[in-house]
């Protein structure tokens, strides 16, 4: 399964106690990968900076994709409780 969400920065996610760690750069510029290690869920994530789709905003957001098993429903709920918009998808 996949959990997809956006954030304004790394600090709000890293400091939220959700288990995001071991961030390292990927081959493409401004793309990162890492692990999510929490007692209630675990997985691997990728994130990258993207331009905002709203023309009035020139800010960028981080697009996060976390892959793992069904325990990621707990992560999705925790992210929603932090006020983030979260999409949950089944892997194909």
C-alpha positions, 0 to 999 in steps of 0.5 A, a space after each residue: 500500500 502507499 500513503 501519499 501526502 504533501 508538506 511545506 518542509 522536512 522539519 514538520 515531518 521529521 519532528 512529528 515523532 512518526 518515525 521518518 529517518 535515514 533520509 539520503 539523496 537519490 540520483 535525481 536532484 532534490 529527490 530523497 529516500 529513507 525509512 519509516 520506523 515506528 513501533 506501530 508501522 514501518 515502510 520506505 519513503 521517497 520525497 521530492 520538491 514540487 512546484 505548487 499547482 495553485 497559480 497564486 502560490 509560488 511556494 514549493 511543497 514536498 511530495 511524500 510517498 510511503 510504501 509498506 503494508 496495511 499498518 500504514 493506515 495508522 501512519 495515515 491517521 497520524 498524518 491526518 491528525 497533524 492536519 495534512 491531506 493524505 491519500 491512501 492507495 493500494 499497490 498494483 
